[in-house]
Amino acid sequence: MKLLIIEDEKELAETISAYLSDENYLCEIASDFKSAIAKIDAYEYDCILLDIMLPGGSGLRILQYLKEENKNQGVIIISAKNSLEDKVNGLQVGADDYLAKPFHLPELAARIYSIIRRNNFGRKNIIQLKELTIDVLARTVSVNNKQLYLTKKEFDLLLYFVSNKKRVISKGALAEHLSGEYADMFDNYEFVYAHVKNLKRKLTEAGCDGYLKNIYGTGYKLDV
């Protein structure tokens, strides 16, 4: 799952990123209004952490921009401003949650998980697709009650396919999901092929043959 941290306090942004990276999130940072808009235009995120007070513009304007562009990412405002008016304004414009600084990182992680689960998986911790069972919180997968061992990348790919079930996902979108802003640095999609091939092989060997389909010239889709 991929996050964008929009925060101008460098030390805080890096602390949040380090903690959430250990929680298996792919994190990117934008330190001002302009770079935040550029990243939102260029990439897709599962959740955005947004400070209200930013160099070059207001975080509330970013919320408005997300709404205008029909972006569906979950948004949590993280701000030193803790008045009722600020909170109401942020939620009315489109934020999903509001967390006042200073805050505890485990609480932030719990709120991020709650929003992603609600947006992508209908508030479920356990996803059941025929023989396939995914525990989102425990990050485990089983087929017919037998555990299927996946790497971190493979598990993230599987969740991404599940949250986009029956939709064709391009190789470029998969590369971005796996590597974020660094995806543009690769000359080809060989690393995408490798991860998808391994995930498909493991699913097939476990009894989920044909779940992950290659759409020639386009990408892949999960069709259960």
C-alpha positions as CSV (number, residue, x, y, z in Angstrom):
1,M,0.0,0.0,0.0
2,K,1.3,3.4,-1.0
3,L,1.2,6.6,1.0
4,L,2.0,10.3,0.3
5,I,3.2,12.3,3.3
6,I,2.6,16.0,2.6
7,E,4.5,17.7,5.4
8,D,7.0,20.6,5.4
9,E,8.7,19.6,8.7
10,K,11.5,17.4,7.3
11,E,12.3,15.6,10.5
12,L,8.7,14.8,11.3
13,A,8.1,13.6,7.7
14,E,11.1,11.4,7.8
15,T,10.1,10.0,11.2
16,I,6.6,9.2,9.9
17,S,8.0,7.6,6.7
18,A,10.5,5.4,8.6
19,Y,7.8,4.2,11.0
20,L,5.2,3.5,8.3
21,S,7.8,1.8,6.1
22,D,8.4,-0.7,8.9
23,E,4.6,-1.2,8.9
24,N,4.9,-2.4,5.2
25,Y,3.8,0.9,3.5
26,L,5.6,2.4,0.5
27,C,6.0,6.1,1.5
28,E,6.7,9.2,-0.5
29,I,7.2,12.7,0.8
30,A,6.2,16.1,-0.5
31,S,7.4,19.2,1.5
32,D,5.4,22.0,-0.2
33,F,2.2,22.7,-2.1
34,K,3.7,22.6,-5.6
35,S,5.5,19.2,-5.2
36,A,2.4,17.7,-3.5
37,I,0.2,18.6,-6.5
38,A,2.9,17.3,-8.9
39,K,3.0,13.9,-7.1
40,I,-0.8,13.7,-6.9
41,D,-1.0,14.3,-10.7
42,A,1.7,11.8,-11.5
43,Y,0.9,8.9,-9.1
44,E,-1.9,7.0,-7.3
45,Y,-1.9,6.6,-3.5
46,D,-3.9,4.5,-1.1
47,C,-3.8,7.2,1.5
48,I,-2.5,10.8,1.9
49,L,-1.3,12.4,5.1
50,L,-1.8,16.1,4.7
51,D,-0.6,19.1,6.8
52,I,-2.8,22.2,6.5
53,M,0.0,24.8,6.7
54,L,2.4,24.3,3.7
55,P,4.9,26.5,1.9
56,G,3.3,27.8,-1.3
57,G,-0.4,27.0,-0.5
58,S,-2.9,25.6,1.9
59,G,-3.6,21.9,2.5
60,L,-7.3,22.7,2.3
61,R,-6.7,23.7,-1.3
62,I,-5.1,20.4,-2.0
63,L,-8.3,18.7,-0.6
64,Q,-10.3,20.8,-3.0
65,Y,-8.0,19.8,-5.9
66,L,-8.4,16.1,-5.1
67,K,-12.2,16.6,-5.1
68,E,-12.1,18.5,-8.4
69,E,-10.0,15.8,-10.0
70,N,-12.2,13.0,-8.7
71,K,-9.3,11.4,-6.8
72,N,-10.5,8.8,-4.4
73,Q,-7.5,8.5,-2.0
74,G,-8.2,8.5,1.7
75,V,-6.9,11.7,3.4
76,I,-5.9,12.2,7.0
77,I,-5.1,15.8,8.0
78,I,-2.1,15.9,10.4
79,S,-1.9,19.5,11.7
80,A,-0.8,21.5,14.7
81,K,-4.0,23.5,14.3
82,N,-6.5,21.8,16.6
83,S,-9.5,24.1,16.7
84,L,-12.9,22.8,16.0
85,E,-13.3,25.1,13.0
86,D,-10.1,23.7,11.4
87,K,-11.3,20.2,11.9
88,V,-14.8,20.8,10.6
89,N,-13.4,22.7,7.5
90,G,-11.0,19.8,6.7
91,L,-13.7,17.2,7.0
92,Q,-16.2,19.2,5.0
93,V,-13.8,19.7,2.2
94,G,-13.2,16.0,1.9
95,A,-10.7,14.7,4.5
96,D,-11.5,11.2,6.0
97,D,-9.9,11.9,9.4
98,Y,-8.1,14.6,11.4
99,L,-5.2,14.0,13.8
100,A,-3.7,16.9,15.7
101,K,0.0,17.2,16.4
102,P,1.7,15.8,18.4
103,F,0.3,12.3,17.9
104,H,1.5,8.8,18.5
105,L,2.7,6.9,15.4
106,P,0.8,3.7,16.3
107,E,-2.4,5.7,16.4
108,L,-1.6,7.2,13.0
109,A,-0.9,3.7,11.6
110,A,-4.2,2.4,13.0
111,R,-6.2,5.3,11.3
112,I,-4.4,4.7,8.0
113,Y,-5.2,1.0,8.1
114,S,-8.9,1.8,9.0
115,I,-9.3,4.1,6.0
116,I,-7.6,1.8,3.5
117,R,-9.6,-1.1,4.8
118,R,-12.8,0.9,4.4
119,N,-12.0,2.2,0.9
120,N,-10.5,-0.9,-0.6
121,F,-12.0,-3.9,1.3
122,G,-15.4,-2.8,2.6
123,R,-14.2,-2.6,6.3
124,K,-13.1,-6.3,6.2
125,N,-10.0,-7.7,7.9
126,I,-10.6,-11.1,6.2
127,I,-11.1,-11.3,2.5
128,Q,-12.6,-14.5,1.1
129,L,-12.3,-15.3,-2.6
130,K,-13.5,-18.9,-3.1
131,E,-10.6,-21.1,-1.8
132,L,-8.4,-18.0,-1.2
133,T,-8.4,-16.3,2.3
134,I,-6.4,-13.1,2.9
135,D,-6.0,-11.7,6.4
136,V,-5.2,-8.0,5.7
137,L,-4.2,-7.2,9.2
138,A,-2.0,-10.2,9.8
139,R,-0.7,-10.1,6.2
140,T,-1.2,-13.8,5.7
141,V,-2.7,-15.8,2.9
142,S,-4.1,-19.3,2.8
143,V,-5.7,-21.6,0.2
144,N,-8.1,-24.2,1.5
145,N,-6.9,-23.4,5.0
146,K,-3.3,-24.2,4.1
147,Q,-0.9,-21.2,4.5
148,L,0.6,-19.7,1.3
149,Y,3.9,-18.0,1.8
150,L,4.3,-14.8,-0.1
151,T,7.1,-12.2,-0.1
152,K,6.2,-8.7,0.9
153,K,6.0,-7.6,-2.7
154,E,3.9,-10.5,-3.7
155,F,1.5,-9.9,-0.8
156,D,1.2,-6.2,-1.8
157,L,0.6,-7.2,-5.4
158,L,-2.1,-9.6,-4.4
159,L,-3.9,-6.9,-2.3
160,Y,-3.6,-4.5,-5.2
161,F,-5.2,-7.0,-7.5
162,V,-8.0,-7.8,-5.0
163,S,-8.8,-4.1,-4.5
164,N,-9.0,-3.8,-8.3
165,K,-10.7,-7.1,-8.9
166,K,-11.8,-7.7,-12.5
167,R,-10.1,-4.5,-13.6
168,V,-7.2,-4.8,-16.1
169,I,-4.1,-3.2,-14.4
170,S,-1.4,-2.0,-16.7
171,K,2.3,-2.9,-16.3
172,G,3.0,0.8,-15.6
173,A,0.5,1.0,-12.8
174,L,2.0,-2.2,-11.3
175,A,5.5,-0.8,-11.5
176,E,4.3,2.5,-9.8
177,H,2.6,0.5,-7.1
178,L,5.7,-1.6,-6.4
179,S,8.3,1.2,-6.6
180,G,6.4,4.5,-6.4
181,E,8.2,7.5,-7.8
182,Y,11.3,5.4,-8.6
183,A,9.3,3.4,-11.3
184,D,10.3,5.9,-13.9
185,M,14.0,5.1,-13.4
186,F,13.6,1.5,-14.8
187,D,14.2,0.9,-18.5
188,N,11.7,-1.9,-18.6
189,Y,9.1,-3.8,-16.6
190,E,11.2,-7.0,-16.0
191,F,10.9,-6.6,-12.2
192,V,7.1,-6.4,-12.6
193,Y,7.0,-9.6,-14.8
194,A,9.2,-11.4,-12.2
195,H,6.9,-10.5,-9.2
196,V,3.7,-11.3,-11.1
197,K,5.1,-14.5,-12.5
198,N,6.1,-15.7,-9.0
199,L,2.7,-14.7,-7.5
200,K,0.8,-16.5,-10.3
201,R,3.0,-19.6,-9.9
202,K,2.4,-19.8,-6.1
203,L,-1.4,-19.3,-6.5
204,T,-1.6,-22.0,-9.2
205,E,0.5,-24.5,-7.2
206,A,-1.8,-23.9,-4.2
207,G,-4.9,-24.6,-6.2
208,C,-5.9,-21.1,-7.5
209,D,-5.3,-21.8,-11.1
210,G,-6.5,-19.1,-13.6
211,Y,-7.2,-16.5,-10.9
212,L,-4.5,-14.1,-12.2
213,K,-4.8,-13.5,-15.9
214,N,-2.3,-12.0,-18.4
215,I,-4.2,-9.6,-20.8
216,Y,-2.0,-9.6,-23.8
217,G,-0.4,-6.3,-24.6
218,T,-2.2,-4.5,-21.7
219,G,-1.5,-5.9,-18.3
220,Y,-3.0,-8.3,-15.8
221,K,-6.3,-8.8,-13.9
222,L,-7.6,-10.9,-11.0
223,D,-10.7,-12.8,-12.1
224,V,-12.1,-15.1,-9.5
